[in-house]
């Protein structure tokens, strides 16, 4: 099979189960199907929760990596963005979706850029 509805991951706006794909190739096929069938530009991303692939609106994607040197208040590793612009894009998305004010700062360990509430 290659895809199915997730038992772990739900959409932020729909609250419905996300479709999960077994591989990047399957997710790319899914993205092509969505573009042809519905005209929507979506892009695959690897989920931190289930480690499988989902699709997100292309304008919402801000690729990041896990920083193994910095942690948030909750003790979890922080996400690092490759550029200040990428971190700002993610901060703006979260401002709109969660109504939380975030700022960016350069990782003191050189992993990229982080977000903070402070």
C-alpha positions as CSV (number, residue, x, y, z in Angstrom):
1,X,0.0,0.0,0.0
2,X,2.0,3.2,0.4
3,X,-0.5,5.5,2.2
4,X,-3.3,5.4,4.7
5,X,-5.0,7.6,7.3
6,X,-2.9,8.2,10.3
7,X,-3.9,6.8,13.7
8,X,-1.5,9.4,15.4
9,X,-1.5,12.6,13.5
10,X,-4.3,15.1,12.8
11,X,-4.5,18.2,10.8
12,X,-4.1,21.6,12.6
13,X,-7.1,23.1,10.9
14,X,-9.3,20.2,10.0
15,X,-8.6,18.1,13.1
16,X,-9.1,15.1,10.9
17,X,-6.6,12.2,10.5
18,X,-3.7,13.1,8.2
19,X,-2.8,10.8,5.3
20,X,0.6,9.2,6.0
21,X,2.9,7.9,3.3
22,X,5.5,5.2,3.8
23,X,8.2,6.9,1.7
24,X,9.1,10.3,0.2
25,X,8.4,8.8,-3.3
26,X,4.8,7.9,-2.3
27,X,4.3,11.3,-0.7
28,X,5.6,13.0,-3.9
29,X,3.1,10.9,-5.9
30,X,0.4,12.0,-3.5
31,X,1.4,15.6,-3.9
32,X,1.2,15.3,-7.7
33,X,-2.3,13.7,-7.4
34,X,-3.5,16.6,-5.2
35,X,-2.2,19.1,-7.7
36,X,-3.9,17.4,-10.7
37,X,-7.1,16.6,-8.9
38,X,-7.7,19.7,-6.9
39,X,-5.2,22.3,-8.1
40,X,-3.6,22.7,-4.7
41,X,0.2,23.0,-4.3
42,X,1.3,20.7,-1.4
43,X,4.7,19.4,-0.4
44,X,5.8,16.3,1.5
45,X,7.4,16.6,4.9
46,X,8.7,14.0,7.4
47,X,6.7,14.0,10.6
48,X,8.6,14.2,13.9
49,X,5.8,12.4,15.7
50,X,5.2,9.3,13.5
51,X,8.4,9.5,11.4
52,X,6.3,8.9,8.2
53,X,5.5,11.4,5.5
54,X,2.5,13.8,5.3
55,X,1.6,16.7,2.9
56,X,1.3,20.3,3.8
57,X,0.4,23.4,1.8
58,X,3.6,24.5,0.0
59,X,3.5,28.0,1.5
60,X,3.4,26.6,5.0
61,X,6.5,24.5,4.9
62,X,9.6,25.7,6.7
63,X,12.0,22.8,6.8
64,X,13.9,22.4,10.0
65,X,16.2,20.0,11.8
66,X,16.6,19.0,15.4
67,X,19.3,20.9,17.4
68,X,20.9,18.5,19.8
69,X,22.5,21.2,21.8
70,X,19.6,23.5,22.6
71,X,16.4,22.6,24.5
72,X,13.1,24.5,25.1
73,X,11.5,25.1,28.5
74,X,9.9,21.7,28.2
75,X,13.3,20.1,28.0
76,X,12.7,19.0,24.4
77,X,15.3,19.7,21.7
78,X,14.7,22.9,19.8
79,X,14.1,23.0,16.0
80,X,16.8,24.8,14.0
81,X,16.0,26.7,10.8
82,X,18.7,27.1,8.1
83,X,18.2,30.9,7.9
84,X,16.8,33.8,9.8
85,X,14.2,34.2,7.0
86,X,13.1,30.6,7.4
87,X,12.8,31.0,11.1
88,X,10.8,34.2,10.6
89,X,8.4,32.4,8.2
90,X,7.8,29.7,10.8
91,X,7.3,32.4,13.5
92,X,4.7,34.2,11.4
93,X,2.8,31.0,10.7
94,X,2.7,30.2,14.4
95,X,1.6,33.8,15.2
96,X,-1.4,33.4,12.9
97,X,-2.3,29.8,13.9
98,X,-1.6,29.9,17.6
99,X,-1.8,33.6,18.4
100,X,1.6,33.4,20.1
101,X,4.3,36.1,19.7
102,X,7.7,34.6,18.8
103,X,11.1,36.0,18.0
104,X,14.1,34.5,16.3
105,X,17.7,34.2,17.5
106,X,20.9,32.6,16.2
107,X,21.8,29.3,17.8
108,X,24.8,29.7,20.0
109,X,26.1,26.3,18.8
110,X,25.9,27.1,15.1
111,X,22.9,24.9,14.3
112,X,20.9,27.7,12.6
113,X,18.1,29.8,13.9
114,X,15.7,29.1,16.7
115,X,12.3,30.5,17.9
116,X,11.6,31.8,21.4
117,X,8.7,33.3,23.3
118,X,11.1,35.6,25.1
